[in-house]
Amino acid sequence: MNTLITDGSSLERAAEIVKKGGLVIFPTETVYGLGASAYDADAVYKIFEAKRRPHDNPLIVHVSDPREAEFFSYTNALYYRLARAFMPGPLTLILKKRENIPPEVTAGGDTVGVRCPSHPVAREFIRLAGVPVAAPSANLSGRPSPTTAAHCIEDMNGRVDAIIDGGDCEFGLESTVALITGEDSVKILRPGAVTAEALSCVCGSVTTAEGLSPGETPLSPGMKYRHYAPRAPLYLLDGARENVISYVEEKLRSGERCLFLCYDAEAEAFGGAAISLGGEDDELLHAHRLFAALRETDDYGAEHELDAIYTYMPKRDGGISAAIYNRLIRAADHTVIKV
């Protein structure tokens, strides 16, 4: 069993573990992170081993103050404009790295992701550690990201040196990742709670990456591999609401062992065959609930063998819906059924 730290007075112990090359799971406002000193190549290597994460998938470096990016990356005026607007908060910015960041952090690339979380426990932990903290999400690679300490224990018990319990994460989806491409322009590599519309209030040009080209090195986590996936196959149903409901009803009538990720109204009608993401129009709650709901499907599947999980094809009409779509399309391995 790992050391479970539940109060602020014990953060010094967690910080000492990082200073000595160990691994600590810590809360952020997005998801829980699995952290090590970003300057320690051996400690960073242990992150990949603990998560079973491919080594060509880069990590994000977390700081307690946006100005600390100066120590290991080349900042610019747009970085500070964005930092004033959105940091601390769920935004990661990609910058050119300095030589003191080992290639293990960046998958051998010459850029590094910089993030200053808004969770007070995270910032105090990083401040006490005295080094920037490289951290992906604290789950086994490919599984839904953890939004509670219990999720972290489920995946990482015995694989890390300590877990800081900071309660439920506020947003529930990982940070927005944006590459600074010019003096007044950014490209979103991974959507999150800081939306394209919000970024456009600070930047003259905001574009979104469509995906990786063959052989291209990812600059951000979440660009290359199947992510966030529950153990049973997940299918996105693209069609009118009544068609989606009829499709799932027919699957259940046929004897298929399936679950429906849906909204409150449908969940009541489907009973034990459904898990709710919240009210139909509450997209912030959908984002907050998504990974926990996917883990609930795994808990259900442990008792009842599951053939499939179905959910609505998410909207793509701006705001947080882009982040929900991004996570679900990867969790479903791009499997969409027209109904």
C-alpha positions, 0 to 999 in steps of 0.5 A: 500500500502506498502512503496516502496523504490526506492533509496539508501538513503532510505535503512536505513528506510528499515533496521530499519524495519527489526531491529524492527521485520518487513518484507522487500522485497529486490532485489538480483541478482537472484530473489527478497527476503522477508526478516526478522531478522534471529534471530527473531523467531516472525519476521520469523513466519510472513514470512511464514504467508505473503507468505502462505508458509508451515512451514516445508520449510526452509529459506536461511539466507543472509549476507553482507559478507561471514565471517558473517556466523561465527556468526550463523553457523559452517564454514570450509575450504571448505566453505571459498574456495567456498566463495572465488570462488563464493561469493558474488554471486548466491550460497547458502551453507548448514552448521550446525547451531548455537543455535542463529538461531531459528528453525523457520528458518530451519524447525526444522533442525540442518543446515542452508543455507548461502548466500551472494548476489552480488546485491549491494543494497541487501548487503548494506541493510543487512549491515545496518540492522546489522543482518543476513536476513532470506529470501525466494523468495517474492511471494505467495507460489507456484507462479513463483518467482518475478524478478521485484518489480512489481511482488512483489507488485502483490503478496505481496501488503499489506502483508509486511512493505516495498518493495525495488525496485532494478530493474530487477534481473540479473539471474532470477532463485534462487541461487544454493544450495549445501550441504557441505558433506566432506572436498572436496565434495558437493551435489547440492540440487537445481541447479542454476547459479553456475553450477556443472561444476563450483563447480567441479573446486573447489571441488573434488566431486560434486553430485546432489540430486535426490529428497526427500525420504518419510518422509525426511526433506528438507534441502533446499527450492524447494525440497518438494513442487510444485513451480513456477507454473502458474495458468493454467496447464503447460505441458512439451512436450518431443519430436523432435521440429517439433513434439512439434510444430505440437502438439501445432498447433493441440491443437489450431486447436481443439479449446483448449485455450492454450499458447505456451512458445517457442523461438523467431522463433516459437513465431512469427509464433504462434502470440498471442498464444505464449510467447517467452523465447528468441533465441533457444540457449540463455539459460542464457536469457531463465533462466532470462525470465522464471519466468516473462514469466510464470507470463505473462501467468497469465496475459493472462489468466486473460483476456482469460480463459486458458486450458493449457500452453505448452513448450519444455522439457528443455535440461539436458546437463549441465550448466544452463540447469539443473536449467531451467529443475529443475524449469520447472519440478516443475512448471509443477508438473512433467507432461510430454507428449511424442510427 
